[in-house]
Amino acid sequence: MSAASAAAPAWWNDRDVRALILQGALLVFVVALGFFLFSNVQTNMAARGLQLGFGFLERAAGIPIGEHLIAYTPADSYARALSVGLLNTLRVAVIGCLLTTLLGVTLGVLRLSGNPLLSGLVGGYIELVRNTPVVLQLVFWLVVFQQLPGVREALNPLPGVYLSQRGLKIPSIDWNSGLQLALVGLAVALAACWLTVRRARAHQARTGEIKRVWPICAGYLVLLPWALSALAAEPVNVSMPVLMGFNFQGGSELSPEFAALTTGLVVYTAAFVAEIVRSGIQSVGKGQWEAARALGLSDGRIMRLVILPQALRVIVPPLTSQYLNLTKNSSLAIVIGYQDLFSVSNTSINQTGQAIEVIFIMMTVYLALSLLTSAGMNWYNARVALKER
């Protein structure tokens, strides 16, 4: 034993005690640093006539927001305005993730097509989109939507659907007691379908007999909402857009900014998802294809029933990252004028000067969205993971 070690106290030679002391010292340093920063911020804000806190959320915002899923006027509070911005962000994130999944999976499968022209076109799309800045793509799509015909010459690809410079007009369902009961019926129908599928799988595991459950589930999904809505005082009413004067009346409207943001994020993120799906499919051994073909299955059924279920264990983890990227990239909406959470927060900071509080709210919201998305995808990943026996 060295002279230095012999001179040190006995407790210092204990590794666990030494580690505990060092961690405690680090904790004290972090707390002291946080207290210093908090005091410094509070002093500087007081010098500018500002007070640290969230009381400003109750004041009238005075922020005009063109698109809102809940009732809002500029006379409402900052809390209400930030809630509207959050709902706009969630609308882009949810719709974007759904469309990205559909487009990405389709492109990933087509990327492996035996047709060299089709495979080459998909490959060219993927390389072009992945190597172009997403902000540039958002601006491009906004310009595209702004070049559409005027309201009177609006494109009418489907009955009740109109596309013009002012955005997309689609039919909508009025919120009334009939719709509320129909939604209750839909929830009950989904629960009934889940129980039916579970019982059918248990029966198949017990006897080997496969029962067709889709006609029963289809009956639940159609009859239960219809039956409950028929009991309501107000029937379910569909509002159709109608051209009156210089604009459409009725229905729901999706602005060019929302359409450009959603389209740009979907097109951009789907290129990455396509490569994820391609690599996941290629990770499944060729023997699976050969065994399925030996059973007489078509290529479409092989892909749907054999290959994709096995590829999910490779696809889901990186797919989670793309969902998170799409949600966070929605903050680029400020570039094209769509008022999401980031845009409304930026305006709130400029008007109130409460930058720290508003940034804290934004960080908390985006962190919560990321954690919820990760938790949901991790749960799904655990469900589809291969179980060793």
Secondary structure, DSSP 8 states (H G I E B T S, - for coil): --HHHHHS-GGGG-HHHHHHHHHHHHHHHHHHHHHHHHHHHHHHHHHTT---SSGGGGSB-----S--SS---TTSBHHHHHHHHHHHHHHHHHHHHHHHHHHHHHHHHHTT-S-HHHHHHHHHHHHHHHTS-HHHHHHHHHHHHHTS--STT-EEEETTEEEETTEEEE-EE--SHHHHHHHHHHHHHHHHHHHHHHHHHHHHHHH------HHHHHHHHHHHHHHHHHTSSS---EE--EEETTEEESSEEE-HHHHHHHHHHHHHHHHHHHHHHHHHHHTS-HHHHHHHHHTT--HHHHIIIIIHHHHHHHHHHHHHHHHHHHHHHGGGHHHHT---HHHHHHHHHHHH--HHHHHHHHHHHHHHHHHHHHHHHHHHHHHHS----
